[in-house]
């Protein structure tokens, strides 16, 4: 098994050198053709897949406990569908877009889709490979050079990933940087042509501020308090089973997990029992079960357990879901295994209502009227994903109209994310910008309009004084007519 690597900081000077190396390479080939881009994509993908076993071993060591199949499927293979679609559509997306000609056809124009230059990508810890692998591939498809700052919370995986990429890619194409907070801060301060960040809103604010100082375009993929509303017409047991599965992916350490659920008052006990049964079907044993993913480190273990304790101190009821024979045991905290937990009757003042959980804990609220749940979601910060369990009813339509989120999935978890033809991103506190497929290609491209004049007259000359009297009269008449038309539309 790979052991975790020690964190070594990378100096600002070295980061600047790497950036300038990539910038010079981009200047030498500013608009690579489709064959070149496809070759870079293929080498990048091959580099990751050739080291898949090393990466899954390293991920297990970094987490403490994480099934290799989970890492292989979710952190590596799940990105391939989107990357393959991007590869196949390159020529189509690269082709200039023709625009309707302006000034009665005398000024034709096209939009050129060209690389931005050097893209910086800062990855998170929960899926540290996937969430740099996919955006980096899309940046390469758009013709850019890429610098990746790997998460310092998965140092062993970062060391393997850097070595894997270097085996197939030159540092002037893609380079992986490891290091801690000092390196991450210096990385954020670099004058990239685009900066892409996945992580928490708290760190996203810092990254966005750093990018703003250099006027660097930035994409922020953040998280949020994702709601799950169990509608009055829902099959309660089925909804509980589906929500439990969504909450347990990677032991809840997923930005798309449901953070809280609203269920009808009359179905509260039925939901709890069905949720309990669903959890135990996944984990008939817990403490020694190799399929349980550990909380990534001691700091996050303390944070999640602290949220539970705060909620309990403020009146919440804790429902810990463990097999019968393990209920009276005290779990070894060094394993960082928090059992699946429900929190009931949680105070509005509990910290867990404001902070993204990132653990196997679900807050359960009840409602007498489903509009209470819709209003609660609408009043909060916009989540990355919202969930509705039930039919395509009038209530569901009200939910779609009155709430805002990065995406919506009905009757299962992360369905909007799984469609790689759809843009993926948040809104407000859950992020800005999007990627996946065409959206990713567009994010990492500069769309430059190129226009030309086929007119016999000089357009600019007609805008410079002195203007002939007939033009003054024509402009005044046009303004008066536009005003009359605008007023007429109101009647």
Secondary structure, DSSP 4 states (H G I P E B T S, - for coil): -PPPPPP----HHHHHHHHHHHHHHHHHTTT--HHHHHHHHHHHHHHHHHTHHHHHHHHHHHHSS--HHHIIIIIIGGGHHHHHHHHHTHHHHHSPEEEEEETTTTEEEEEEEEE-SEEEEE--STTTTHHHHHHHHHHHHTT-EEEEE--GGGHHHHHHHHHHHHHHS-TTTEEEE---HHHHHHHHTS--SEEEEES-HHHHHHHHHHHHHTT--EEEE-----EEEE-TTS-HHHHHHHHHHHHHGGGG--TTS--EEEEEGGGHHHHHHHHHHHHHHH-SS-TT-TTPPPPSSHHHHHHHHHHHHHHHHTTPEEEE---GGGTTS---GGG--PPPEEEES--TT-GGGTS---SSEEEEEEESSHHHHHHHHHHSPPEEEEEEES-S-HHHHHHHHH--EEEEEESSSSHHHH-TTS-B---BTTEE--BSTHHHHHHTEEEEEEE----SS-TGGGGSSSPPHHHHHHHHHHHHHHHHHHHHHH-
